[in-house]
């Protein structure tokens, strides 16, 4: 007759709840590693978006908005019109937006974030590309986690919506590095709110007030159209 195992010996085996918890943790860890792997995949920068047939499966592409040459576009009078509330319609092309961004946010390239904590996201550059009906806002973001920093290209494609206190950019598609967020939702909005929060101090109060007073913000045929009441 085989000897019976003592109660203490029986208790040494894994219990059902331990197996379940282990399985759940394995799934969560696997999903987290997959997200990190995708995010760290390099983004392919191209001059124009390739056709659907020519795109490499699983690859994220990035087309930067045009910047133009200094003096080719004069965005300053248009900024002044928004700041002073000069009634009328303004049309801006992406070159004007990008020259404005290069001037307004130039200090961010050398900004130090030594006291920002163990986890923070810092924008280093900003680029606009205007489509037929939507806007792409891209930024090189420095992600710091427990003192380790990695730069990832973030892209958001969306439109402007009336938030009740002014027109705000609402992303419909968001990429972080090689990862496309499956649903933008609160996560994508929170990310870009964090970016805009870092950019806001660089923007004059007059421009912020003028933007909040706009009657309409729309995109049509590669133009950003502002209606000043």
Secondary structure as the mmCIF struct_conf table of DSSP 4:
data_model
#
loop_
_struct_conf.conf_type_id
_struct_conf.id
_struct_conf.beg_label_comp_id
_struct_conf.beg_label_asym_id
_struct_conf.beg_label_seq_id
_struct_conf.end_label_comp_id
_struct_conf.end_label_asym_id
_struct_conf.end_label_seq_id
HELX_LH_PP_P HELX_LH_PP_P1 UNK A 2 UNK A 6
HELX_RH_AL_P HELX_RH_AL_P1 UNK A 7 UNK A 10
TURN_TY1_P TURN_TY1_P1 UNK A 11 UNK A 12
BEND BEND1 UNK A 13 UNK A 13
HELX_LH_PP_P HELX_LH_PP_P2 UNK A 14 UNK A 15
HELX_RH_AL_P HELX_RH_AL_P2 UNK A 16 UNK A 39
TURN_TY1_P TURN_TY1_P2 UNK A 40 UNK A 40
BEND BEND2 UNK A 41 UNK A 41
HELX_LH_PP_P HELX_LH_PP_P3 UNK A 42 UNK A 43
STRN STRN1 UNK A 44 UNK A 45
BEND BEND3 UNK A 47 UNK A 48
HELX_LH_PP_P HELX_LH_PP_P4 UNK A 49 UNK A 51
TURN_TY1_P TURN_TY1_P3 UNK A 52 UNK A 54
BEND BEND4 UNK A 55 UNK A 55
HELX_LH_PP_P HELX_LH_PP_P5 UNK A 56 UNK A 56
TURN_TY1_P TURN_TY1_P4 UNK A 57 UNK A 58
STRN STRN2 UNK A 61 UNK A 62
HELX_LH_PP_P HELX_LH_PP_P6 UNK A 64 UNK A 66
TURN_TY1_P TURN_TY1_P5 UNK A 70 UNK A 72
HELX_RH_AL_P HELX_RH_AL_P3 UNK A 76 UNK A 84
TURN_TY1_P TURN_TY1_P6 UNK A 85 UNK A 85
STRN STRN3 UNK A 88 UNK A 92
HELX_RH_AL_P HELX_RH_AL_P4 UNK A 94 UNK A 104
TURN_TY1_P TURN_TY1_P7 UNK A 105 UNK A 105
HELX_RH_3T_P HELX_RH_3T_P1 UNK A 106 UNK A 110
TURN_TY1_P TURN_TY1_P8 UNK A 114 UNK A 115
BEND BEND5 UNK A 116 UNK A 116
BEND BEND6 UNK A 118 UNK A 118
STRN STRN4 UNK A 119 UNK A 123
STRN STRN5 UNK A 127 UNK A 130
BEND BEND7 UNK A 132 UNK A 133
STRN STRN6 UNK A 135 UNK A 145
TURN_TY1_P TURN_TY1_P9 UNK A 146 UNK A 147
STRN STRN7 UNK A 148 UNK A 162
BEND BEND8 UNK A 164 UNK A 166
STRN STRN8 UNK A 167 UNK A 176
TURN_TY1_P TURN_TY1_P10 UNK A 177 UNK A 178
STRN STRN9 UNK A 179 UNK A 180
BEND BEND9 UNK A 182 UNK A 182
HELX_RH_AL_P HELX_RH_AL_P5 UNK A 185 UNK A 200
TURN_TY1_P TURN_TY1_P11 UNK A 201 UNK A 202
BEND BEND10 UNK A 203 UNK A 203
HELX_RH_AL_P HELX_RH_AL_P6 UNK A 205 UNK A 212
TURN_TY1_P TURN_TY1_P12 UNK A 213 UNK A 213
BEND BEND11 UNK A 215 UNK A 215
STRN STRN10 UNK A 216 UNK A 219
BEND BEND12 UNK A 221 UNK A 222
STRN STRN11 UNK A 224 UNK A 228
#
